[in-house]
Amino acid sequence: MLIRLLLAVPILFMPNMLHLSFETGIPGLNIANLLFIVVVGVLLMAGRKYRPLEARGPITNALLLLFAALLIGLVIAQATMPMNFMDDFTYIKNLVFYPLLYFVYRRCGQDLKGTRQLIIFVMIVAAVAGLEAIREGLDYGFGRYSETRRASGPFGVDYSSANRAGVFYAMFLPMFVAMALFFRKQKLWRTAAIAGCAIMAVAIMATYSRQSYLIALVAVALLLIRRNVVLAAVIGVLMVPAISLLPESVTQRVAETEQEDSVGAEQLDVSTASRFEIWTGAMEMWSEHPAGVGLNRFKRHIGNYVPRYAGYDAHSMYVLMLAECGPLGLAALFYLLWRLLAMGVGFVRAVPGNDAEAKALSLGFILVVVSTALGNVYGSPFFEGAVMANFWALCGLMEHYVALKKRQASGLVAAAQPAAPPAAHIGQRFPLAARIAPGRYGESDSRQ
């Protein structure tokens, strides 16, 4: 129980770093690093029980490949544009740190009940973060859209973090939707899941993140189709008139993707157009540096190609990886996402078909991965701890949970099948069989 509580602390802390952060007094060691060290130390000292159930994780090799690509990017950066090495080292440390939570939680050592509780706690933390965004949205008002009145929940102090918040809520929405759709007999949990869906949906609206609107719609649509095609079609038809019930500020935000200029010609809004300009500059950057410009160098190079956006982020994880770490970095990122998706599909196939809980969580996890991949098309939160830490923890917990389910299922199968009688007993019961085939049923049988 004590270790379970210890494992719950990082899950609570990571998305709420801005609220709970304090200085450790040790240079280069923040509270997140300290928590990680403490949890790992306790698990290592706790004995064999806390070894992972699977010898090698489904995404271990993919993560190691990504880490190698980042390390090569660091070498390129130091070779082509040397700067303060400790700054670059701290940068790559932060990139690598949060995915390591996967390795921690896959060896959590909890039983099925404890693992389920930690997974639910991940979702509770996400819902509480969503409530914070809703409170901000209510404070701002859902009247007309304003760029500076966007909710960011616990992920920032102003509207500049709203997109990251939206991606976080869109990532965890599928887990709630899957539980609401596939929990047939667990009415209490189904009701709680429906409440979670409502919280995540309103929180996403409060961020005014258009990419998060799209991610949420795609995830929900895929789960509805998986549950029942007819149901999905009916809900799709009903949603068309329901759009008019959305706050005006939400529909106004979506409509801003395309605007009309002074002569009535349609053009993209400033936010969308700026991304396309930055991405065009990033492609020119990569064409001149095929191996990448090096880790943490995009902002220092982009001004050479798009001067008006000097010092800007790439606003796409895929563009950023290609520009900084070259094709190897981009391939490593895609391979990791593929392995994550394959891991989720493996979960669905591994759990028994009549286990509604395991099926729902596994299907929800697949859509969490899809949402994560989509959330990095229009932004680059993949290595940001506040957004991604609990995703990596969920990966490890789901692997452990499904491994326990597989063991439980195999144990039930073994218990259901009566053990075959020993050969010696057959020989004793049927002496004639022992005389016909001496030796097959043991020496004692052949003497009958």
Salt bridges, closest charged atoms under 4 A:
GLU54 OE2 - LYS406 NZ 3.80
ASP88 OD2 - ARG297 NH2 2.64
GLU132 OE2 - HIS19 NE2 2.77
ASP139 OD2 - ARG135 NH1 3.10
GLU147 OE2 - ARG150 NH1 3.19
GLU248 OE2 - ARG144 NH1 2.66
GLU256 OE1 - ARG253 NH1 3.82
ASP269 OD2 - ARG210 NH2 3.22
GLU277 OE2 - ARG308 NH1 3.52
ASP355 OD2 - LYS405 NZ 2.74
GLU357 OE1 - ARG116 NE 2.87
GLU384 OE1 - ARG164 NH1 2.75
GLU399 OE2 - ARG106 NH2 2.80
GLU443 OE1 - ARG447 NH2 3.50
